[in-house]
Amino acid sequence: MIKCELFSYSTSDHSTLIHTAFGLLAAKGEIQLTYNFKFYSRFGKTPLKHIDPYDLQGVFVVINQEKTIFYDTSDAEGLFEDVLEVSDLYFKRSYRKSAIPEQHQKKVFPLGLNYQVYAGMFDRREFYRLFFSTRNYRKSPKELIKWLLRNTLIKYNPTIKNMHFPPQPEQEPRVLFMARTWDADNCPYPIPDDFKEVWRRDCTNVNESRAGVIRILRKELGDRFYGGFSQSSYTSKHYKDALLDDNSVSRKGNYMKILRKHPICIATTGLHNSIGWKFAEYVAFSKAIVSEKLYFSVPGNLEAGKNYLEFNNTEECVKQTLKLFEDKTLRAQMMQDNYEYYEKYLSPDKIILRTLNIALHPEHAKF
């Protein structure tokens, strides 16, 4: 049995899949798991001390007291240099081989798609990590209640049991695209002054791209399309014609209900060219997908034309959406392909088991 020591410093929502997967594997008896809240590398260095737990989008794991793995779930392609120095393997969510320095290419691997998912059971170690560890960000009582609810078996909470769904090829073709905007003038975390213009540009590009898709699909498909931006002071000011008619549908539970009823779903690129969480959710729910071109690589045989149809502008988005809308055979096959991809590469336990296998048998590493 593989012994895994998880250093659970991060409290970011980006890392929920990693923590959930290790907890699940331990509950199934496939690994021996211990938690620690202080990471001391065998190289005598302690990386990431400058990053607040709530902002850190990554997790350290030491296996068999021998190899250190770092799981980087951040959006951008950059690597943590101090982490590279103390890690034997580095699994990167936003993986692009050309962005990895040559001296590190043998230790950096693609992690895969990311999405928010919880165990659906009470895990005392996870509970302590988030709410009582003295090193970690102290969440509010409201967050504590939300966590307890998310980890009960309520039908539409994002638990492992609920966050996947088999293909429904007989469903009437309907299209879904619910999205958020980024406030170009107010970054939610501190950034250097010389990066603020990059933030504004990236936010504006993402917002405008999504708004264009919403407007044109509403026009082309009418009531066969459901979507829009969740309402906020920012969207009400800048995108009044692209809002959801009911803001409550953007809550996770309501969104999951709506997602199950729409066989065709639209995905757009996130900040830093990241593959958004919605794309991963669409795959997990066996949807037929229309997506902007993926900038980063993921494990396995996820391919344009097979698992999703690709677009580069709003006109292409409409064209590809109508193609899926009209071709039931194509739609059904894509649903089945995404279901199979989830079973092999995207379920939380399979994501982590693959990384552990690479750590133990690097000569057989494939991606």
KEMARMAR-108083 format. One record per atom (N, C-alpha, C): x, y, z; residue in three letters. Coordinates in steps of 0.05 Angstrom, whole numbers, plus 5000, padded with zeros to 4 digits. Example, Ala and Ser with C-alpha at 12.3 -4.5 7.8 and 13.67 -1.06 7.14 Angstrom:
BEGIN
526448865156ALA 524649105156ALA 526449345156ALA 525749555142SER 527349795143SER 525850015157SER 
// end
This chain:
BEGIN
501749765000MET 500050005000MET 501850255000MET 501150444983ILE 502650694982ILE 502050865006ILE 504250965019LYS 503951145041LYS 504051425031LYS 502051585036CYS 501951865027CYS 501652055050CYS 503452245052GLU 503352455072GLU 502552715057GLU 500252815063LEU 499153045049LEU 499553295067LEU 500953485055PHE 501353735070PHE 499253935062PHE 497253955078SER 494754095070SER 494854385079SER 496554535066TYR 496854815072TYR 494754985057TYR 494254905033SER 492355065016SER 489455025025SER 488055255026THR 485155245030THR 483555355006THR 484955384984SER 483655484959SER 481655284948SER 479455384937ASP 477555204924ASP 478755064900ASP 480855174889HIS 482255044866HIS 483354764874HIS 483854724899SER 485154474908SER 483154274919SER 480554324917THR 478654144930THR 478753864917THR 479153854891LEU 479253594877LEU 481553424888LEU 483853544893ILE 486153394903ILE 485653284930ILE 484653454949HIS 484153354976HIS 481953144976HIS 479853194960THR 477652994959THR 478552724948THR 480252734928ALA 481252484916ALA 482852324935ALA 484752454949PHE 486352304969PHE 484652194991PHE 482752355001GLY 480952255021GLY 479352015012GLY 478452024987LEU 476851794976LEU 478551544974LEU 481051574964LEU 482851344961LEU 483451224989LEU 483751395009ALA 484351285036ALA 481851145047ALA 479451255042ALA 477051125052ALA 476650855039ALA 477550825014LYS 477250574999LYS 479450375006LYS 481450465022GLY 483550285030GLY 485750255008GLY 485850434989GLU 487750404967GLU 490450544974GLU 490350734992ILE 492850855002ILE 492750885032ILE 494950935044GLN 495150995072GLN 495751295074GLN 493851445085LEU 494051735084LEU 494351865112LEU 496252045114THR 496552205138THR 496652495129THR 495852675147TYR 495852965142TYR 497853095159TYR 499053305148ASN 500853475163ASN 500353765154ASN 501053945172PHE 500554225166PHE 503054395163PHE 505354265165LYS 507854405161LYS 509554235142LYS 510554365121PHE 512154225101PHE 515054295105PHE 516654095111TYR 519554135112TYR 520753935092TYR 521954045071SER 523053875051SER 525653755060SER 526453525047ARG 528953405054ARG 531353565044ARG 530753775028PHE 532853955019PHE 533354185038PHE 531854185060GLY 532254395080GLY 531054665073GLY 529154665054LYS 527854915046LYS 524854885050LYS 523555105057THR 520655115060THR 519555315040THR 518455215018PRO 517455394997PRO 514655495003PRO 513855704989LEU 511155814990LEU 510355945016LEU 512356005033LYS 511656135058LYS 510356405055LYS 510856535032HIS 509856805028HIS 506956805018HIS 505856575012ILE 503156555000ILE 501056485022ILE 499056645024ASP 496856585043ASP 495456325036ASP 494756165055PRO 493455905049PRO 490955935031PRO 489456155034TYR 487056185018TYR 487756234989TYR 490156334984ASP 491056404957ASP 492656184943ASP 493756004960LEU 495555794949LEU 493855584934LEU 494355554908GLN 492955364892GLN 494755124885GLN 495454984907GLY 497154754903GLY 497454594929GLY 498354344926VAL 498454154949VAL 501053984946VAL 502453954969PHE 504753774970PHE 503853504980PHE 505053294969VAL 504653014979VAL 507352874978VAL 508052745000VAL 510452575000VAL 509552285001VAL 510552124982ILE 509751844980ILE 512051664990ILE 511251465006ASN 513151275017ASN 515551395030ASN 515251645040GLN 517351785053GLN 519851825035GLN 519351815009GLU 521651824990GLU 521352054970GLU 519052074957LYS 518752264935LYS 516652474942LYS 517352724934THR 515652944939THR 514253024913THR 511553034914ILE 509953114891ILE 508653384898ILE 508553554878PHE 506953804881PHE 504753804860PHE 502353854868TYR 500053884850TYR 499354184848TYR 499854294824ASP 499454574819ASP 496754604804ASP 494754714817THR 492054744805THR 491455034797THR 493555204796SER 493055484788SER 492455514759SER 491255744751ASP 490355794724ASP 492655844704ASP 494655984713ALA 496756074695ALA 498855864690ALA 500355894668GLU 502355694660GLU 504955704676GLU 505355924691GLY 507855954706GLY 508255744728GLY 510755674734LEU 511455484754LEU 512555614779LEU 512255494802PHE 513455594827PHE 516355504827PHE 518255684824GLU 521055604823GLU 522055474849GLU 521155584871ASP 522055474897ASP 520955194902ASP 518555144890VAL 517354874892VAL 518854674875VAL 519654754851LEU 521154584833LEU 523754484846LEU 524954654862GLU 527454584875GLU 527154364896GLU 524754334907VAL 524454134929VAL 522553904921VAL 521753894895SER 519853684887SER 521253494867SER 520453234870ASP 521353034850ASP 519553034826ASP 516953084830LEU 515053104808LEU 513153344813LEU 512353464791TYR 510753704792TYR 508453664771TYR 506053644781PHE 503753604763PHE 502253864760PHE 502153954736LYS 501154224729LYS 498554224715LYS 496554364727ARG 493954384714ARG 494154524687ARG 495054764686SER 495354914661SER 498054854649SER 498154614636TYR 500654514627TYR 501054574597TYR 503354704591ARG 504154754564ARG 507154694562ARG 507854484547LYS 510554384547LYS 512554604540LYS 511854774520SER 513754974511SER 514255194532SER 512555204553ALA 512955404574ALA 514755304597ALA 515455044596ILE 517054924617ILE 519954934611ILE 521655054628PRO 524455054623PRO 525554774618PRO 527454764599GLU 528454494591GLU 529554334614GLU 530754454634GLN 531954304656GLN 529854184674GLN 527254274671HIS 525154164688HIS 523153984674HIS 523553944648GLN 521553804632GLN 521153514641GLN 523253394652LYS 522953114660LYS 521553074686LYS 521053294701LYS 519653264726LYS 516853394726LYS 516153544705VAL 513553674703VAL 511753524684VAL 509253464694PHE 507353304678PHE 504653454678PHE 502953394659PRO 500253514659PRO 498553374681PRO 497153534696LEU 495353434717LEU 492653364705LEU 491553534689GLY 488953484677GLY 486853704683GLY 484453654676LEU 482253844681LEU 481653864710LEU 480754104718ASN 480154154746ASN 477254244750ASN 476054164772TYR 473354264779TYR 472954224809TYR 470954354820GLN 470454354848GLN 468754114855GLN 469753944874VAL 468353704881VAL 469053634910VAL 466953534924TYR 467253464952TYR 466653164956TYR 467453064979ALA 467352774984ALA 464552674988ALA 462752845000GLY 460052745006GLY 460052585031GLY 462052625048MET 462152485074MET 463752665093MET 463252625119PHE 464752795138PHE 467552675141PHE 469552845136ASP 472352775139ASP 473552955161ASP 474152845183ARG 475053005206ARG 477753145200ARG 479453015184ARG 481953145177ARG 481553385159ARG 479753355140GLU 479153585122GLU 477753805138GLU 476053725156PHE 474653925173PHE 476654085189PHE 478553945201TYR 480554085217TYR 482354265199TYR 483054165176ARG 484854315158ARG 483654585151ARG 481054595145LEU 479754835136LEU 479055035158LEU 478454925181PHE 477155105201PHE 478655125228PHE 480554955234PHE 481754965260PHE 484854965260PHE 486054925237SER 488954925236SER 489955215241SER 491855245260THR 492855505267THR 494355635244THR 495455485226ARG 496955595203ARG 495055695181ARG 492755585180ASN 491055625157ASN 489055855160ASN 488155945137TYR 486056155135TYR 483656065152TYR 482656235169ARG 480356165185ARG 477756255171ARG 476256055163LYS 473856115149LYS 471656205168LYS 469656345158SER 467556455174SER 465556235182SER 463856285202PRO 461656085208PRO 459956025184PRO 459456215167LYS 457856165143LYS 459255965125LYS 461855985122GLU 463355795106GLU 463355515119GLU 463355505145LEU 463255255159LEU 460555115153LEU 458455255154ILE 455755145148ILE 455655045119ILE 456755205101LYS 456755125072LYS 458354875068LYS 460654845082TRP 462254605079TRP 460854365089TRP 459554385112LEU 458054165124LEU 455854075105LEU 454454275093LEU 452254205074LEU 453354065049LEU 455654175039ARG 456754055014ARG 457653775018ARG 458353695043ASN 459353435048ASN 457253245060ASN 454753315056THR 452553125061THR 451453035034THR 449952825035LEU 448952705009LEU 446452844999LEU 446453104998ILE 444253254986ILE 444453224956ILE 442253194942LYS 442353114914LYS 443953294896LYS 443653564900TYR 444953744881TYR 447353894894TYR 448753774913ASN 451253874922ASN 453453764904ASN 455753914901PRO 457853814883PRO 459553604897PRO 458353374903THR 459853154915THR 460652954892THR 462452774899ILE 463352574880ILE 461052434867ILE 459052364884LYS 456752214874LYS 455152374854LYS 454952634858ASN 453252804841ASN 454652934818ASN 457252944818MET 458753104798MET 459452944773MET 457852754766HIS 458152624740HIS 455452494733HIS 455052444707PHE 452352364698PHE 452752214671PHE 451351994667PRO 451651844642PRO 450351984619PRO 451051904594PRO 449952034570PRO 446952004569PRO 445652224559GLN 442752224554GLN 442252294525GLN 442852114506PRO 442752184478PRO 439952244468PRO 437852154482GLU 435152194473GLU 433952464482GLU 435452614498GLN 434452874506GLN 434053054482GLN 431953224484GLU 431553424463GLU 433953614463GLU 435053684439PRO 437353854438PRO 436854134448PRO 438154204469ARG 438054474480ARG 440854554488ARG 441354814487VAL 444054924490VAL 444255084516VAL 446455044530LEU 446955184556LEU 449555334556LEU 449455584565PHE 451955734570PHE 451455944591PHE 451955874616MET 451856054639MET 454756134646MET 455256384650ALA 457956474654ALA 458156694675ALA 460556764683ARG 461056984701ARG 462757184686ARG 462957424697THR 464757634686THR 466957674707THR 469057804698TRP 471157894716TRP 471158204716TRP 471258314739ASP 471258604742ASP 473958714734ASP 474158834711ALA 476758924700ALA 478059144717ALA 476459284734ASP 477559494750ASP 478259414778ASP 477459174786ASN 477859094814ASN 478758804815ASN 481358764816CYS 482458494819CYS 481858394848CYS 480958144851PRO 480258044878PRO 482657984895PRO 485058004885TYR 487457954901TYR 489558164894TYR 491458214912PRO 493558424907PRO 495258354883PRO 495758554866ILE 497458514842ILE 499258754840ILE 501658724828PRO 503458954824PRO 502159154805PRO 502959404808ASP 501859614791ASP 502359564762ASP 504659454755ASP 505359404727ASP 503759174715ASP 502259024731PHE 500658804721PHE 497758884719PHE 496959114729LYS 494159184729LYS 493059224701LYS 494659324683GLU 493759354655GLU 493259084641GLU 495058894648VAL 494658624638VAL 492158504648VAL 491558544674TRP 489058454686TRP 486658574672TRP 486658834668ARG 484358964654ARG 483958844626ARG 486158814611ARG 485958714584ARG 484858434584ARG 485958254601ASP 485157974601ASP 482157954609ASP 481358104630CYS 478558104639CYS 476758194617CYS 477458414604THR 475758514583THR 475458324560THR 477658194552ASN 477558004530ASN 475757764536ASN 476057664561VAL 474357434569VAL 471457514570VAL 470857744583ASN 468157834585ASN 466857884558ASN 468258014540GLU 467158074513GLU 466657824497GLU 468457634499SER 468157384484SER 465657244494SER 465257224520ARG 462957084531ARG 460357234524ARG 460457494526ALA 458057654520ALA 457157614491ALA 459157604473GLY 458557564445GLY 457257304439GLY 458157094452VAL 456956834449VAL 454056834460VAL 453556954483ILE 450856964494ILE 448957114475ILE 449757334466ARG 448057504448ARG 447257354423ARG 449257244410ILE 448657124384ILE 447156864386ILE 447656704407LEU 446156454410LEU 443256514419LEU 442756714434ARG 440056794440ARG 438556864415ARG 439857014397LYS 438657104372LYS 438056864354LYS 440056674352GLU 439756454333GLU 437956234343GLU 437956174369LEU 436555934379LEU 434056004395LEU 433656244403GLY 431256314418GLY 431056154444GLY 428656034448ASP 428255894474ASP 429555614474ASP 430955544453ARG 432555294454ARG 435355344466ARG 435855594473PHE 438355664487PHE 437755784514PHE 439255694534TYR 439055824560TYR 441755904570TYR 441956154578GLY 444556244588GLY 444656544593GLY 446956634601GLY 447356914608GLY 449356944631GLY 449957194637PHE 451657254660PHE 450057264686PHE 451357174707SER 450157214734SER 450157514740SER 448057594754GLN 447657884758GLN 449457994780GLN 450558224775SER 452158374795SER 452058664787SER 453158834804SER 453259114797SER 454959164772SER 457059004769TYR 458759034745TYR 457358944720TYR 456058714720THR 454658614696THR 452258784690THR 450858884710SER 448559054705SER 449359314692SER 451759404697LYS 452759654685LYS 453859614657LYS 455259384652HIS 456659354627HIS 455359154608HIS 453758964619TYR 452658754602TYR 449658704608TYR 448158914609LYS 445358904616LYS 443758724598LYS 444558704572ASP 443058554553ASP 443958254552ASP 445758174570ALA 446757904570ALA 446557764597ALA 444557854613LEU 444357744640LEU 442457504641LEU 442857334661LEU 440857124667LEU 438257264676LEU 436057144670ASP 433457264678ASP 432957214708ASP 434257014720ASP 433856944748ASP 436656884760ASP 437557054777ASN 440357014787ASN 440556774805ASN 438356674816SER 438556434834SER 439456184819SER 439056184792VAL 439855944777VAL 442955914776VAL 444456124783SER 447356104782SER 448455974807SER 446755934828ARG 447655784851ARG 448355494843ARG 450355374856LYS 451355124846LYS 449254904844LYS 447554874864GLY 445454674863GLY 443554704840GLY 442654954836ASN 440855014814ASN 442154974787ASN 444655064785TYR 446155024761TYR 446454734753TYR 446954554773MET 447154274767MET 444554154757MET 442254254767LYS 439754154757LYS 439354234728LYS 440054484722ILE 439754574694ILE 441654434676ILE 444054384685LEU 446054254669LEU 445153984660LEU 443853834677ARG 442853564670ARG 440853574647ARG 439453794643LYS 437353814624LYS 438253914596LYS 440753984594HIS 441754104569HIS 444053934558HIS 443553794536PRO 445553614525PRO 447953754510PRO 447554004502ILE 449654154488ILE 450554384506ILE 453154414510CYS 454154614528CYS 456554764516CYS 456655024521ILE 458755194510ILE 460855254531ILE 463355244523ALA 465655304541ALA 467355514529ALA 468255704545THR 470155914535THR 472655914552THR 474756024542THR 477256034556THR 477156224580THR 478456144602GLY 478556314626GLY 480856504626GLY 481356624649LEU 483656794652LEU 486156644649LEU 488256774639HIS 490856654634HIS 490656424614HIS 488656424597ASN 488256224576ASN 487555944589ASN 486655944614SER 486155694627SER 483655554616SER 483655284619ILE 481255134613ILE 479355154637ILE 477055264633GLY 475255324656GLY 474155074669GLY 473255104693TRP 472054884708TRP 469554774694TRP 468154954681LYS 465754864667LYS 466354654646LYS 468554684632PHE 469254484612PHE 469554204625PHE 470854194648ALA 471153944662ALA 468453834671ALA 466754014681GLU 464053924689GLU 462453814665GLU 462653944642TYR 461253844618TYR 462153564611TYR 464853514613VAL 465853244607VAL 464753054627VAL 464853124653ALA 463952944674ALA 460952884672ALA 459453074661PHE 456553024657PHE 455852924629PHE 457852834615SER 457452694588SER 455952874569SER 456853124566LYS 455553304548LYS 456853314521LYS 455453414501ALA 456553484475ALA 457453774478ALA 459953824472ILE 461254084479ILE 462154234455ILE 461754504456VAL 462854684437VAL 464754864453VAL 467254884446SER 469155024462SER 471155184446SER 472055404458GLU 474255544447GLU 476655364447GLU 478555414429LYS 480955244427LYS 482355224454LYS 483054974461LEU 484454934486LEU 487455004484LEU 488355174501TYR 491055274501TYR 492955084515TYR 491954934534PHE 493654754550PHE 493154454544PHE 495054284551SER 494853994546SER 493853854571SER 492353634566VAL 491453464588VAL 492053174582VAL 492053004602PRO 492652724597PRO 490552584580PRO 491252374566GLY 489352214552GLY 488652314525GLY 486552204514ASN 485752254486ASN 483452454483ASN 483652674498LEU 481652884495LEU 482253044470LEU 480553034450GLU 481153144424GLU 478953314413GLU 479753524398ALA 477853694383ALA 476653514361ALA 474053544357GLY 472653384337GLY 471653124348GLY 472653044371LYS 471752794384LYS 470352854410LYS 471652994428ASN 470553054454ASN 469253334454ASN 469853494435TYR 468653764433TYR 469153874405TYR 467454054397LEU 467854204372LEU 469054474378LEU 470954554363GLU 472554784369GLU 471655034354GLU 471855274368PHE 471255524354PHE 473255734362PHE 473555934345ASN 475456154350ASN 474056424351ASN 471556434343ASN 469956684344ASN 467056614346ASN 465356824350THR 462556774355THR 461156644332THR 461956714307GLU 460756594284GLU 461256294282GLU 463756214288GLU 464455934289GLU 462955794312GLU 462655924334CYS 461155804356CYS 458355734348CYS 456955914335VAL 454255854326VAL 454255624306VAL 456155634287LYS 456255414267LYS 456655144280LYS 458555124299GLN 459054874312GLN 456754784330GLN 455454974343THR 453154914360THR 450854804343THR 450354924320LEU 448154834303LEU 448854554292LEU 451354504287LYS 452154244277LYS 451454024297LYS 452054074323LEU 451353884344LEU 448353874347LEU 447054094345PHE 444154114348PHE 442753944327PHE 443753934303GLU 442353804281GLU 443253514277GLU 445653434287ASP 446753174282ASP 446553004307ASP 444452854310LYS 444052694334LYS 446152474337LYS 447052354315THR 449152154317THR 451752264328THR 452552494317LEU 455052624327LEU 454752694356LEU 452452804363ARG 451952884391ARG 452152644410ARG 450852424402ALA 450852184419ALA 453652064422ALA 455152064401GLN 457851954402GLN 459652124419GLN 459352384418MET 461052564434MET 460352524464MET 457752494470MET 456952444497MET 458352194508MET 458251984492GLN 459551724500GLN 462551754503GLN 463851894485ASP 466751934487ASP 467452094512ASP 465852294519ASN 466452444544ASN 465852274569ASN 463852114568TYR 463351934590TYR 465751744595TYR 466751634573GLU 469051454575GLU 471551604585GLU 471851854576TYR 474252004585TYR 474052054615TYR 471652124625TYR 471352164653TYR 472051914669TYR 471051684660GLU 471551434674GLU 474551364675GLU 476051434654LYS 478851364653LYS 480751574663LYS 480051834659TYR 482052044665TYR 481052264684TYR 478452294688LEU 477452534702LEU 476252484729LEU 475352244735SER 474352204762SER 476652254782SER 476052384805PRO 478252464823PRO 480252244830PRO 479252004835ASP 481051784843ASP 482851704820ASP 481851714795LYS 483551644772LYS 485651854767LYS 485052104771ILE 486952314768ILE 489352274786ILE 488852214811ILE 491052174831ILE 492451914827ILE 491051694822LEU 492351434818LEU 494251444794LEU 493551594774ARG 495351624751ARG 497951764759ARG 497651974776THR 500052124784THR 501851944802THR 500551794819LEU 502151614837LEU 503551394821LEU 502251304800ASN 503551104783ASN 505951214769ASN 505751464760ILE 508051594747ILE 510251634767ILE 509651704792ALA 511651744812ALA 513151484818ALA 511651264819LEU 512851004825LEU 514250874801LEU 513150924778HIS 514250804753HIS 514551014731HIS 516451194735PRO 516751414716PRO 517451314688PRO 518651084685GLU 519350974659GLU 516950914642GLU 514550884655HIS 512050824641HIS 510251064638HIS 511351294644ALA 509651544644ALA 508751594616ALA 506051644614LYS 504851724588LYS 502951944593LYS 502752124574PHE 500752334575PHE 500052434547PHE 
// end
